[in-house]
Amino acid sequence: MFLHRIHLNPRRKSVRRDLADPYQMHATLCRAFFPEGTKCLPGALLWRLEPETDAKGQPRILIQCGATPEWSRIPDPEWLEQADPGIDLEQKLGIDALAAGQQFRFRLRANPCKTVQSKRQGITQPDAQREWLTRKGVQHGFVLPGSTASDYFNFLESSNGHAYQDFRISQEQMLGGRQHDGNGIRVYSALFEGRLTVNDVAHFKKALETGIGHGKVMGLGLLSVVPIR
């Protein structure tokens, strides 16, 4: 499981196209990580457009994938401005030594949603978004500040919305893209940042590996963490 950070050349039309259409961005990234004729299976590649640009004002993208990239497979040779050295996450995060109670700073761009009449709808109310992530924590082996895996139902009964601390939601937006068959795709997204505590090591490892929630093709679901020393 390797994490790659790349810097894009915003002067290129191909870069502006991919930034405007996350579905196309995913397709471009898959070209680099998987040879032509090899399927990029769902969840095989997680990525996220970072909210900050680099010092030169260039967009930055994080990519998590077990395959090794070959950037020359991207049709536009000037699409990529710079690729930082890949990071072995298992080694960097000490995955084998993970333990319950360990705390991390995290960032997650995700699709907070609910199912209404068999259709997914984006959750736009802040308290409901926090509850959504708390519920995901129950499934994926972590808890947020001020909550536990067993009390998120109590949070639903709280009217003040202060069950969380050291946590914020930003960059709420509707992402739009166009699939290869021409059909449009729209996914609601929000950026979650804060602190979490591991309470189930096996489920947390799985979340790091496979991501959280829907919309992974659209650059959602990548859970990136930094240990709190």
N, C-alpha and C positions, 0 to 999 in steps of 0.2 A: 504494500500500500504506500504509494509515493505521492507527495504533494508537489506540484509545480506552480511557479508564479511566472506569468509572462506579461510583457509590456507591449501594447499594440501601437501601430503607427496611425494616428487619427487623420493623417493627410490622405490616406488611401481610401478610395471609394469603397473597396471591398470591406474595409474595417467599419466604415460608417454604416454600410448595409447590415453587417452582422450585429453591430451594437443596437441597431434599430429593430432587429428581428432575432430574439433569443433562439428560436428554432433553427435559424440558419447558422447562428453562432455554434450551436451544438454540432451541427453537421460539419462545419469547418474543423472543429476540434477533433471530431471522430476521424477525419481524414488523416490527421497527424498521428493519432494513436493506434489506428487499425488499418492494415493494408487494404488496398482496393479489392473488393470482393469479399471482405470479411465483415460480418455484421457487428455493429456496435450495439450490443445487447442492452436492454433497459437496466440502468443502474451500474453498468460497467464503467461509466465515466461520469463523475460528478464535477460540477464547476460553478463558479460564482463570479459575477462582475463585482469588484470591490467598490465601495462607495467613494473611496479616495483615489485620486490619480497620483502618479509618482511625481518626483521633483520637477520633471520636465513637462508635466501636464498630460502625460500619456495614460490612457486607461489600463488598468491592471486586472488580470483574471487569475483566479486560483483554480487549479484543476487537480482532481484526485483520481488516480487510475493505477492499476497494476501493470499496465503495458508501458513500454518505453516509447516516447514520442519521436517521430521523424518529421521535423518541421518542413523539410523540403517537399513533402507531399501536398502542402497547401499550394493551390494554384498561383496565388499572387506572392512572389518571393519577397515583397516588401510589406506584406501584411504584418509580419512579426518584427518588432523593433528590437526586442531583447528577451531572452529566456534565462531566468535565474536557475542555478543548480537545483536539481530535484532533492527533496528531503524525504528520507526514509522515516515515515511516521511511527512505525512500530518501535524503531530505535529511539527517535527523538522524544516520543511521549512515554517511553517505557511501558508499552502496552502489556508486556508479560508480567510487569510488576504492579499493574493497576490494582487498587484496593478500594473497598467501600469506605466512604468518608473523605476521599480525595476531592479537592476542589479545583475547578478550572474557570478561567475566563472563556467565554464562548461568543461566537458569532454565527448566526444562522439566517439566511434569507430563505423564507419558506412561504407556503401557500396555506394560511389558516383558513379552513373551510368547514362547511357542514353540508349534509345531504338533505335536500328538500325536494320531495316528489321525484326521487331517483336522480336528481341533478345536483352537482356540487355548486355551492354558492360561497363566495368569499365572505369571511367574517371581518367586519370593518369596525366594530365597536371595541375600544381598547381593553375594557375589562374582560370581554369575551375572548379577545385575542390572547390575553394572559392566561385565561382558563384553558384555552386550546393548547398552549404550550405546556402548561402544568399536566394536562391529560397525556400529552405526548411523552412527558417525562416519566409518567407512571409506566407507559409501554416500553420506554427505551432506557430505563435504569438510572434516572437522575432526578433530582429535586431542585427547585429554585429557592432562593432565599425566602424565608418566612413561610415555607410550605413543606409538607412531607408527602410521601407517596400515598399515605392513607387518608389525608384530610382534604383532598381537593374538592370533594363534595361539600365540605364545610365552607370552602371558599365561594361556592356558587350561591350560598345563602347570605354571604356578606354583601352589604350595600356600599361600603366605603371604598372597596377596591384597593386597600392598602396591604393586602396579604403578601405582596412582593416588595423586595428592596433590592437596590443595586441592579436594576433591570430597566431596559428601555426599548421602545418600538419606534422605528422611523422608516422613512422611504416607502410609505405605503403607495402602491401603484398597480395599475392594471397592465400586465404584460401582453403584448399582441404579437402573433407570428403567423406564418403561412406554411403549412405542411407541403410535402412534395406533390401531393395530389391537388394542390390549389386550395384546399379547405383552410379557413382561418381558425386560429386557436387563441383563446384569451384566458389568462390565468391571473388571479389576484395575488399580489405578493406583499410581504412586509419584511423588514430587517429587524431581527431580534438580537440584542446584545446584553451581556450581563455576566452573572456568576452562577455556577451550578455545582452541585455536590453529587458525586457518584454514589448510588446505593445498591446497584445490581451490576456487577462487573461484566457478566456475560452479555446482558442486554445492551449495556453502554458500548461495549466493543462493537457489537453489531450495528448500532446507530452510527458509529464513526465510519464503519466500512460501507454501509449501504445508504446512509442519509435518512432524512426525516420528511415524511409527508409526500404530497403529490407534486407534479410539475418538474421533475428532475431534468427532463429534456430542456426546459426553459430556464435552466440555471438556478434551480431551487433545491433545497434539501441538504446541501453540504454543511455538516456541522464541524466547524473548526474550533479547536480549543488550545489554550495555553495554560500550563500548570501554574497555580498560585503557590509561590514558595513561602 
